[in-house]
Amino acid sequence: MPLVAGVDSSTQSCKIVIRDAESGAVLRRGTARHAPGTEVDPESWWTALQAAVTAAGGIEDVAAIAVSGQQHGMVCLDADGAVVRPALLWNDVRSAAAARAMIDDAAASSGLDGAEYWARATGTVPVASITAAKLRWLAENEPENAARTAAVCLPHDWLSWRLAGYGPGSGAAGLAALCTDRSDASGTGYWSPATGKYLPEVLEQTLGHVPVLPRVLEPLEAELRTPAGQLIGAGSGDNAGAALGVGAEVGDVVVSVGTSGTVFAVSAAPTSDPTGLVAGFADATGHYLPLVCTLNGSRVLDATAALLNVDLPALTELAQAAGDGAGGLTMVPYFEGERTPNLPDATGSLHGMTLQNFTPENLARAAVEAIACSLADGLAALTAVGTEVRRVILVGGAARSAALQHAVSAVFGLPVTVPDPDEYVANGAAKQAAGVLAGSWPQWAQSGTSTVEAAPAPEILQRYRAAAATVR
């Protein structure tokens, strides 16, 4: 049977899975770490991908490959195909002022509320994360690099392009070969999910000119091949890849807790939210993926575990030893600023401390509940724009924590489906590669799941929201 490969190029690492195209059976895996930071040389992603491929035993025997990657990252290429400057990643907040200026400028020129203008135009109100805001920052702070930028692409686009044999020295023909997909294009701020078209006026207003942009492929379209002739799928943004990997359908809400926290739903119709809380993205199958993202996910747990001098399994045990509500201790987890709500300069805080409740167990519980509450606000934002909630699926590295599973169910007031631990983003990319090969989506069996149903604890969320309201 033919084999396919799926790649997850995330903020922290590169992972690859090799699967049987017909059955979906996983045959090999590989992983490699990424360089830290919010400003990264894309060549380090290519190096990591090659290391992950080697760890997986190579990809010479695969018939097709697809890449899912972290969204929004700004990769600028010059006319020769060389990287102009290190990529600014989604969690680099230096472009916050540029995002605010984009909203103000839209209000002045359109006669509409600026946020409403952007919600209508792109489905997303500008924040520091989106690529368009980063391009405006580039034009304002590094005009020479902005002028050198002949093409702009995203991390997964660039890796797919490199897999096809392009890179420095490719010239105009190489730039013209750049491809992307609907899901990743929808996170740029200069492509409309509703119309399926780029918005050149946004690039004129941000970068100062219209560069070469990747062609937006259909979900099962493949325009690139590796030098060995293997098909390269359109790829996707990481959240769309995860939705594919867990088999999410219309009405399913996926809660993912990794470096960031995300709450997203597969929807039959595009969304528009002038509050800016919900980003109206597209998914990787032809539907839509309204999404709420927080900047603070699993690293809040990492920091709390380090403070308590324990590992993550021990942190879970401490959190489980405390009761719901952490004895009244409430954490606001804005350790790295925040995107939802849009508070890029905010910091974390701890509320309700007393001599009785300030214990390692309650601190661990407060960290876990802080993440759950932040995500619950995301779910509320989705339902406010009319998103259907049929099922809640919890994934991501931190989803393995029994304490977090319980907290999400208790705070959401809903049962939570937890798939067995797996590389969902890479699996979604592999599923797309198999679809490209066959011309239709494969009917792979889903991994096992468990259901967690805790007693609803609305008081936790009420206390959290009161504490979060004090942060500006």
N, C-alpha and C positions, 0 to 999 in steps of 0.2 A: 504494500500500500504506500502511496506517496506520503511524505512527511511535510509538515509546515512548522514555521518558527514564529513565535510572538515575542516582542521585546517591550519591556516596561522601562523607559528611561525617566526615572523620577528625580526629585530634587536630590535625594541622598545616594541613590545607587542605580545601577543598570542590571536588570534581570532578564533572562531569556529562557523560554520553555520550548522544547521540541516535542510536537505531538503528532500522532497518527491522524492524517487528514480525515479519514472516514469515521473512526471510532472516537477520536478525541483523547485516546490514551496518552498519558504523559510518558515520554521515553527518556528524556534527558533534561537537565537544568543547568544553568550557570549564573553566577552573579559577580559583580565587581562594584567597589565603592566609587562614588563621585567626589570630586574636590568640594570642600565646604565653602560656604559663603553665598552671598546674594549676587555676586558679580563673578562670572566664571568664563574661562576660555572654552569655547565649544569643543576645541580639540581634545579637552579632557574627557568629554562625553564619548568621542570616537575611540579614544584609548580604552575607556572603560567597556564600551561595547565589544571591542576586540578581545579584551580580557574575559568578558562574560562568555563570548562565543567559544573561546579556547576552553574555558572551564566546563562548557557543555559538550565538549567533544567535537566542535566544529559544526558548520552548517552546509558543508559541501553536498550532503545528501538530501537537503530540503528542496521542495519544488516551489515554495512561495514563502514570503516573510512579510510581516507588517510591524510597524512601530507605533506604540502609544507613548506619549510623553507629557511631561509637565507643561501646563498651558502658559500662555502669555509671554514667555521669555522673548526678549528682543534680540534677534540675531541679524546683524547688519553685514552685508557683503559688498565689496567694491566691484568695479567693472570687470575685474579679472577673476572674481569668485573667492577672493580671500576675505577672511573675517576682518572687519574694520576695527572693532574694539571688543573687549570681553562682553559677553551677553549679560544683560540685566534680567534677573529672574523675577518671577511673579511676586516673590516676597521682599523685593527691594522697594522700599517706600520713599526713596528720594524724589520720585515723580508725583508725590501727593499734591504739591502746589500746582503742578502742571494739569493734573486732573481737575482741580477746582477751577483753574482758569478756563479749561475747555467748557465747563458748565456755564461760567459767567459769560464767555464769549457767545455761546449759543443763545443765551437769554437776550443779549444785546442785539444780535443779528436776526433772530427768528421771530421775535415778538412773543414767543412762548416762554413759559418757565424753562430754564435751562435743563433741568433734570428730565422734565417731560419730553423735551425735544430729543434728547439722547435715547430715552426709553423707546420712543416711537421709531427712531432712525435705526438703532442697532440692537434694541432689546436690553441694553446695559447702560446704566449711568456711570460715567467715568469715575474710576478710583485709581489709586496708585498702581494697582496690579496690572491693568490692561496695557497692551502693547502701544496703543496710540498715545497714552500719557507718557510712556517712556520715550517715544519718538519726539514728543514735544520737549521733554527734558533735554534730550540729546541736542536738538536744534538750538535751545536756549543756552546750554552750557558747554557744548562741544561743537560749535558750528562747522569747524573743519571736517570733523568726522561725519556730521550730517550731510555735508556737501559731497563727501566721498561715497556715501551710501547709494549704491546702484540697485540693490535689491534688499528686501526685508522678508525674513521667514521666521518660523517658530522652531523650537528645539526638535520636535519630531519630524518636521519638514526637512530640516538640515541633515538629520541622521539618515533619513530615507534617501536623500540626495547623495550623501557620501556612500551609502551602500550601492548606489547605482554607478559609482566610479567617478563622480564629480568632486570638485574641490578647487583649491587654488590653481589658477591656470586654466580654468574651464572657459573663461570669457563669456561673451554674450550668449553663445549657444548653451552653455551650462546653466546660466541664469534662467534662460527660457524653459529649461527642463524642470524647474522647481514645481513641486506639487504639494497639496495639502488636502484636508477634508473639511466637511461642514462643521464638525464639532470644534476643531481647533481654530478654524477661521472665525467662528462666532465669538471667540474670546479676545479678538484683537481690538475691537472698537472701531474698525473701519470696514466691516463686512456685515451685511444685514441677513439674519436667519430668515426673516419673513419674505424677503425678495430674492435671496440667494445671489446677491450682487455685492461687489466691492463698492466703497464710497470714496472715490478719488478726492472729493472736496475735503474729506477729513485728513487725508495725507498732505494735501497742500497746506492746510491750516496747522498741522503739527510738525511734520518733517520739513516742509517748505517746498517739496516737489513730490511727484508721484513716481516711486521706484518700481522696478519689476516686482510683481507679487506672484506667489505660487498659484498655479491653476487649482481650482477647487474641484476635486473629483467626487463622483458619486460613491456611495458606500462600498460597492463591490467592483469599482473600476480600478484598473491598474495600468498606469502609463509608463512606469519605470521597470527596468530589469537590472539585476546585478550583472557585472561583466561576465559571469558564468551562465547567464540566461534565466536566472530565477526571477519569478514575478515578485514585485514589491507592491503591496497593497497601499491604499490611500492613507492608512494609519488613522490615528485619532488623538484627541486630548485624553489625558489619563482618566478623567471621570467617565467619559463616554466609553473608554475601554473597560473600566470596571463594570459599568452597566451591562455591557456585552458579556463580560466574564461571569457574572452572576445570573445571567438570563433574565434581567429585569424587563418587564413589559409595561404597557400603558397602565398607570395606576399604582405602580410600585415606587416607593420612596427608598432610596439608598442613602444610608448614613455611613460615611467613610471617615475614619479617624486615623490619619497618618501624620505627617509633618504639619499639615493643615487639617482642619475639620471641614467636611462638606456634607451638605444635605441636598440631594437632587432627585428629581422625579422624571420618569419617562412620560411625556405628554403628547397627545395627538395634535395639539395646537400651539403656536408660538405664544409667548407671554410678554407683557410689557409692564414694568413696575417703576413708576417715577420716583418712588422712595429710594431706589437704588439698592434695596436689600436683595432683590432677586435678579440674577443675571439671566437673561433670556437666551440661553445657548441652544444650539442644535445638538442632536445625538449622532451616533455613528450608523444608524439604520434608516434614516429618513424621517424620523420623528423629531421631537424637541426635548430639551433637557434643562428646564428651569432649575437654577442652582443657587444656593446660598453657600458662601465660603467664609470660614474664619481663618485667621492667621495662626491661631494657637491650638494645636492638637496634641500629639503624643509627647512633644518636647516639654509640655507642662508636667506630665508624669515623670519624664526623665529628670527634670530639674528638682521635682519634689523628692524623688527617690535618692538623688545625689545628696540633697540636704539632709535627709534622714539616714544616709549612709547604708542604704539597702539596694538590692537589685529590684527589677520590675515585678517578678513573682512575689517577692517579699512585700512590696508596696501593695499589691493586690490583697495579700493576707491581712495586712494592717487595715486596709480600707474595709474589708469584710468584717473585721472585728469590731468596727464602729457601727452604730445604728444609722438608719436613714436620717439625713439631716446633719450628720457630723456634730451632734451636740450643740447645734446653733452656730457652728463655724462656717463661714461662707467665703469662698475665694472667687474673685473676679479675675479670669485668666488672661488678661491682656498683656502678657509678658513682652510681646514684640510689636506693640501697637495692635490695632485691630482693623479689619476690613468690614466686618459686619457686627456691630455698627461701624461706620466709617470714622475711626478714631486712630489715625496712623501714629499719633504722638502719645497715645495713652500708655499707661503702665499697669501692671497687675496690682492687686490689693487683697488684703485679708480683713474680713469684718467679723464682728461678734465675738472677739477673743475674751475669754475669762480664764481665771486660774483653774477652773474645773474642766473646761473643754479644750484647752490648749495642750493636746497630747499628740504623739505620733500617729495614733490610730485616726483621730479626727482630722488631722492635717491631711493624711493620705485620702480619707473619704472626701474631704472638701475639694481636693484637687480633681478627683474622679467626677464628683457631682458638678464641678464648675464646667467641665467639658460637656457633660450631658445637658446642662442648662443652656449653655451657649448654642448647642445644636438644636435644642427645643425651640429657641427663638427663631432659628432657621426654618424649622418645620412650620411654625406659626406664620412666617412670611410667605412660605409657599402656599399654604391654604388660603391666605388673604388674597392671592391673585387667582384663586379658583382652581388650584391644583388638586386633583383627586388623590386621596390617600387610601389605597386598598391594602397595602402590605408594607411593613417597615423591615428593611434588610440592613443589618449592621456588618460592616466589613472594615478592613484596614488592620495594620499591625496591632493597634491598641485594642481592637475588638476581641482579641484573645483573652483579655482580662475579664474574669467573671464578675469582678466588682463593677466594671464599666457596663457590661451587659445588663446587670441588675439596675444600675443607675439610669441608663437610657430608658428602660421599660418603666421604671417608677416615675421618672420625670415626664416622659411623654404620655404616660397613662395608657399605653398600648402594649400588646405583646410584640416581641421583637424576634425576627428570624435571623439566626446566626449561621451562615454557611461554615462548613469545616474550613480551617485555615488553608489558604491557597494563594497563589499569585494571580489574583483576579484580573489585574490590568494586563499582564502578559498573556493570560489565557484569552482575554477578549481580543487582543491583537492576533493571537494564533487562530481564533475563530474567524476573524476577518480574512486572514490569509487563506484558510480553508475555503471560505466562501468565494474568494477571488478565483481560486483554482477550479472550483466546481461550477461557479456561476450562480450559486444559491447558498443561503445560509445553512451550515451543517446542523443536524439534529443530534448534538452531543448530549449525553446524560449529564445532569447537573450533579455537583458534589453533594454529599450529605449535609443535612442541616439540623439544628436544634432550635427549639423555641423557648424563649425566656419570658415569663409573665410575672412581673412583680406587682405588689399592691400599689396603686397610684399614690403618689406623694406630692400633691400640688403645692404644699407649703414650701417645699425646697425651691421650686421655681419662683414662687412669690418672693421669698426672701432674697434669692439671687437677683431678681429684677430690681428690687429696691436698692440693693448694693450697687448694681451696675449703673443705675440711674445717677449715682453720685460722681461717675467718671466722665470727664469731658476732655 
